[in-house]
Amino acid sequence: MNWAQLYSLLGGVNKHSTSLGKVWLSVLFIFRIMILIVAVESVWGDEQSDFTCNTLQPGCKNVCYDHYFPISHIRLWSLQLIFVSTPALLVAMHVAHSIREEKKDLIRTMGDKADVDIEMLKKKKFHIVGPLWWTYTVSLFFRLLFEAAFMYAFYYLYNGFHMPRLVKCDAWPCPNTVDCFISRPTEKTVFTIFMIAASSLCMVLNVAELSYLIVKALLGYCRKQRCHPSHVSKNKECHQNKRNEILLLESSKASAPQK
């Protein structure tokens, strides 16, 4: 798996993200992907070969390992990172479509003189408004959904986040209940809790970014409603009525007989 290509794809999206989105991408690559590549793969590299059971029955060890570890931690985390990163590609496709449409308009209006403007268009930062706002918020929603689904799947498959030292297995073809020992259980527990904590931090950042975008959109909508022509005309009418009342009061005072 080439994580560098994934980083280059998400890096293009990062240019159009909010500050919280930039922090999320940094946490994703530094505390999750880098830790997965540098440390976690070496810790789980010997998981099946060092999974030992106190029996020589052929097939018993493999069956017990499959029962307690239906899918490797590394493969499950890799799937989680791919699924969590995929919604950001929706934003990349939306931005690419917008650039292509604006490029067509420039070529149509300026012809051969549009080369400079096209280069500037490629470096343009798109603000998260209008249709892009919907695409971005939908991608955040799916990020949260995938994170929560994989965390639940992780907890369900491995009966929690703690790695036991000893497991008991009586699955066929084991002759009886046998004891099986897991290699490096404490180290694996530490890395498991770390990866779960990093995933939880990413979920908090996604919730904060989603809340920020929703609040910002509501404030912008309220601001537009205040500046709507109907509201402006009503305010003008109120000011005109107050001015008329003041003029009427002044004229009545001026016409009143002085004692």
Secondary structure as GFF3:
##gff-version 3
##sequence-region A 1 259
A	DSSP	alpha_helix	3	14	.	.	.	ID=ss1
A	DSSP	alpha_helix	19	27	.	.	.	ID=ss2
A	DSSP	pi_helix	28	33	.	.	.	ID=ss3
A	DSSP	alpha_helix	34	35	.	.	.	ID=ss4
A	DSSP	pi_helix	36	40	.	.	.	ID=ss5
A	DSSP	alpha_helix	41	43	.	.	.	ID=ss6
A	DSSP	beta_strand	52	53	.	.	.	ID=ss7
A	DSSP	alpha_helix	60	68	.	.	.	ID=ss8
A	DSSP	alpha_helix	73	110	.	.	.	ID=ss9
A	DSSP	three_ten_helix	111	114	.	.	.	ID=ss10
A	DSSP	alpha_helix	115	122	.	.	.	ID=ss11
A	DSSP	alpha_helix	131	158	.	.	.	ID=ss12
A	DSSP	beta_strand	166	169	.	.	.	ID=ss13
A	DSSP	beta_strand	178	181	.	.	.	ID=ss14
A	DSSP	alpha_helix	185	226	.	.	.	ID=ss15
A	DSSP	alpha_helix	229	255	.	.	.	ID=ss16
###
